[in-house]
């Protein structure tokens, strides 16, 4: 009689900067959904860390702000150290619905993917309101991401994703820290390295509090910057440290 495999351990990693207005609600919702939660307090000047801890999350505090990519890299490393198999990346502002995590995990298993992006636009371009400049930028990045992943990616900047067991240790070792690098560049490099990348349609909420990290001018400049960064990294060394799925598995 064949032995059943032990259930895989899932950790939800929440990078958070000055999200005291929303973080406790986010953590409580994730805990009600029975997920383990790790909040990376990315140099907050408010009570984000304390509120997350009181709500039931494990909290790691950074003494300075590293940005989302740097915070996520720390979260991935902690997940590997603690023996988790899968990380779900979730924002601390209330946009991402914990009930949709099952959708990400289901796609990860059913389609044998290494990285699943929760897309706001897979079902309809009009499902989620965006300013014109942001929609144009996402369109450009989508074409680059789709080419690298070998499949259509409609929402490359989505921060709602699931990372599977093969890719998780790779991200823990080498994860882009620049703005948009933590979403777009990571996706592009994973696809170019041969990892299976896909997306699934999810519903998202409006931001429940705080302010977005970049305005229109900054978003446009950083979109151009991430395109330049991707081009330079490809020329210098290939994706994800030229790590292949086979070698990542040992």
N, C-alpha and C positions, 0 to 999 in steps of 0.2 A: 504494500500500500504506500503510495507516494505521500511524502510529508508536505503539508501546505507551507508556503513561504510566509515568514512573519510579516505583519503589516508594516508598510513603510512609514517612517516618521516624517512628519511635515512640520516645518517651522515657518511662521509668518514673520517676515522681517519688515519693520516699519521705520524708514529714515524720517526723522522729524526735526524741524528747525522752528522754534517759536510757535508751536501748535497747541498751546495750553487751552485754547478755547474748544478744541475738538478731540484731542488725543485720548482723553479718558473715555469718551463715548465710543471711539474707534476700538480701543482695547477691550472694553466691556462687550461690544458686539462680537468681536473675534473670539473672546473667551466663552461667550454663550454658545458659539458655534463649535466649541470644544477644541480650538486650535491653541497650540503653544505660541506665545507672542514674544518677540524680541524687538524692543524699541531702541534705535540708535539715536540718542540725543546729540544732534550735530552742532554742539556749541551754542545751544539756546541760551538766551539771556532772560528767559521767563521761567515758569514752573512746569515746562513740558515734561521733564524727567520725573519729577515728583508726582505729577498727576498720572503719568503712565504707570509708574510703580504702584501707586495706590489702587489703580484700576485692575491690577493683576498681571502686568507685563514684567518680564525681566528687562532691565535697562542697562545699556552701556553708554557712558557719557564721554564724549569727546571734548577735550579742553578748548579746542578751537574748531571753527567751522571748516570742514573739509569738502563740503558739497555732497550731493546725493551719491555720486559715484564712490567717493571715499567712504562714506557711511555704509553703503551697501557692501563694499569689499570687506569691511570689518564684520558685517553681519554674516556674509558668506563664510568667512574664516571661522567665526564662532559656531556656525551651524555644522561645519565639518568637524570641528574640534569636539562638539557635543554628540556627534554620531547621527545627525539628521540626514535623511536621504533626499528630501525635496525642500526647496525654499519657495515660498510664495511671497512675492514683492508687493507691498501694499502701501498706499499713501496715508499720511496721518491727518488729512484734512477732511475726511468723511466722503470723498468721492467714490471710493471703492466699496461695493456692497459685499460683506462677508458671505452672503448666500451664493454669490457668483463664483466663489473659490472652487466649489464642486464642479462647475463648468470647466474651469482651467484644468483641474486634476483629471477630469474625465477625458478631456482631449489629449492630455499628456499620455495617458494609458492607451486609449482606444486607437490613437494614430501613431503610437510609438515615437513620440516627439521628445526632444531634449529641452526645448524652450517653447513655451506657449505664451503668446501675447493676447491679453484681453482687449479686443478692439471695439471702439465706439462707433466705427464706421463700416464694419463688415456687413451689417444688415442694410444700412442706408446711409448715404452721405449726409442726409439732413437730420439724422437721429440725435445729433449732439451739436448745439450751436457753438460756432467758433468765429472769431474775427477773420476778415478776409485775408490779412497778411499771414495769419497762422495757418489757415487752410492752404494757402499757396505754398508755404514752407513745408507743410506736411506732405503735400503732393510731390514735391521734389524728392524729399527724403524717402517717401514710399517707393518711388521708382528704383532708387539705389538699393534699398533694403530688399525689395522683391527680387531684383536681379541676383543679389548675393545669396538669398535664402532659397532661390529656386521655386518660389511659390508667392502668391499675391499677399502682400502685407499692406494693409490699408491704414494702420495706426502705429507707425514705427516709434513714436514718442510716448506711447502709453507706458505708464509706470506700474501697470497691473499685470503681473506675469508669474508664471510658474517655471522653475528651473529644476530639471530632473537630475538623477544620480550621476550620469556620465559627465554632464557639463558643470555641475556644482563645484567640484574640486578645482576645475580649470578657472572658473570665475573667482574662486577664493584666492588663487595664485596671481591672477592677472586680470583685473577688471578696470575698464576706463573710468577715470575720475572727472573728466571735463564735463561741463554742461552739455547735455544731449549725448555725450559720449556714453553716459551711463545707460541710455536707452538705445539710441540709434547705432552708435559705433559697436556696442556690445552685440547687438543683433546681427550687424553686418559681419563682424569677425567670426561669430559662431557659425553663421551660414557658410562663409568661405572656408572654414576649417573642417567642414563636412558634418557638422551636427545638424540634426533634424529640427527645423524651425517652422512653426506654423502659428496661426492665430485663430481665435474663436470669438464670435460675437458675444458681447456682454452689455449689460445696462450699467450706466454709471450715474451718480448723483452730481449735482452742482457742488462746487466747493462749499463746505459748511461753515468755514471761518478762515481768518487770516487773509493773506494776499498772495497772489501768484509771484513766482520767483523772478519773472522777467516781463518787462513791458514790450511794446511793439518794436521799438528800435533795438532794444537789447536782444529780443528773440530773433529778429532778422540778422543782426550781426553774428549771433551765436550759431545760427543755422549755416551761414557762410563759413564760419570758423570750423564747425564740425565736418563740413565737406572737405576743407583743406586738411584737417587732421587725419581724416580717413585716407586721403590720397597719400599723405606723407608716410603714414604707418604702413600702408600697402607697399610702398616703394622700399622702405627700410628693412622690413622683416616679415611680412606676411602676417596672417591673422592669428590672434591669441597665442603669440609666441611660437607660431608654427606648430602648435600642439594638435595632433590628430586624435579622433575619438579612440582609435585603437591603442595609442600610446597612453592616453589619459586613463584607460582602464587598467594599465599596468601590464 
